[in-house]
Amino acid sequence: MTEFLIDHYLVIKALHVIAVIAWMSGMFYLPRLFVYHTEAVPGSADYQRFVTMERKLLKIIMNPAMIAVWVLGLTMAWLMDYWPLHWFQAKLALVAAMTWAHHSYAIWAKDFARERNVRTARFFRIWNEVPTVLMIGIVLLVLVKPF
């Protein structure tokens, strides 16, 4: 099995990058939907449309992509023995922070679905920048490997 994985390392890496792109697309888009959602009247057709869009984005794109990122990324880390490398440990911490943000977004989507959102559009505009900051750190660590 290990030999098979090593032989297909570049395919695993490519699938990992594809999953990252899908996950990050959702991480950028979902808080923007929340911004617009705060302007909709609870119970209205617009409000329910946002609930549906947010739920589908999470269930169909973001959740599977996040799982794929973790499975493929950890597979590569195991194959290449990245565990003792400090750049990898820092990257892993940032990916964990991205996962925490993802789970926060899922909780906030449920708040909207239950018509219990108490957060402002400004709050979601600020949170819209969190994935960008984390992504910059992750990409720099992977490409530059500063330590």
N, C-alpha and C positions, 0 to 999 in steps of 0.2 A: 504493500500500500504506500509506504513512504517513497519507494522508488518511483511509483506512478506519479505521486504528487510532485516530486522533484522534477521529473520529466515534463510535467505540465505547469511548472511554476509561472511561466509568462502568461499562460491562459488564466491562471488563478489571479495573477496581478491585474490583468486586463479586466476581468470580472469585478475585482475589487474597485478599480477606478470607476467602472460603469455604475456600480452600486453607490459609490461616494457621490457621483454626479446626481443620481436620482434622489438620494437622501438630502443632499444640500439644496436641490431645487425646492423640495418641500419645506425645508427649514427656512428658506428665504421667503417662500410664498405664504405659508400659514399665518405668521404674525401679521402680514399685510392684509390677509382676509379678516383677521381679528379687528384691525383698525377700521375697516369698512363695516364690519358686523356691529361695532359699537354704535354706529349711526342708524342702524335699522331698528324699527319698532318691534319689540318682542311680540310674537304671535303673527306678525305680518308674513306675507308671501316672501318678501325679500329676506326677512329674518330666517325663515325656514330654509330658503335656498342656500344661505351661508352655512347653516347647520349641516345640510347635505354635502356641500362642497368640502367642508372641513373634515367631516367624517370619512368621506371617500378618499381624500388626500392622505389622511392618516392610515386608513386600513389597506388601501390598494397600492399606494406608492411608498409612503414614508416608513411604515413599520417593516414591510418586507425588505426594503433597501437597507434600513439600519441593521437588521438581523444579518443580511448578506455581508455588510461591511464588517461586522464583528467576526463572523465565521471565517470569511476569507482573509481578513487581516490577521486574526490569530493563527490561522493556518500558515500564512507566510512567516509570521514571527517564529513559529515553531520550526518550520523548515530551515530558516536562515539563522536561527539561534540569536534573535535580536534582543532577547530578555535582558542581558547584562549591559546593553548599550544605553547610555544616559539620554541620548536624543530620543530613543525609542520609548523610554520610560516617561519622558516629558510629553511625547506625542500621545501615549496611552492615557495620560492624565487629561489631556485636552479632549481626546475622543470621549472619555468618560464624562467630562463636562458637557460636551455636545449631546450625549445621551441623556444627561440630566435635563438639559434644556428641552429636548424632544419630549420627555415625559411631562415636563411642566406644560408644554404646549398641548399635550393630550388632555391633561387635567382641565386646562382653560377651555378647550373645545367642549368638554363635557359640561362645564359651567354654562357655556352659551346654549348648549342643547337643552339644558334644564331651566333655561331663562334665569340663571342666577349670576350672571357676570356682574362684577362690581368694579372692574378695572376700566381705565380710561383709554381713549385712543392714543394719548401721549405715552402711556405705559407700554402699549404694544408697539408703538414706533421705536421706543428705546430698545425693547426686546428684539425687534427686527434686526438690530445691529449685532447682537450677541453671536449668532452663527458666523457672521463675517469676520469678527475679531478672532474667534476660535479657529476658523478655517485658515486665516493668514498664519497663525502660529503653527498649525499642523503642517501646512505646505512648506513653510520655511524649515521646520525641523526635518521633514522627510528629504527635502532637496539639498539643504545646506549641511545638515548633520553637524551643527556647531560644537557639539561636545559628545 
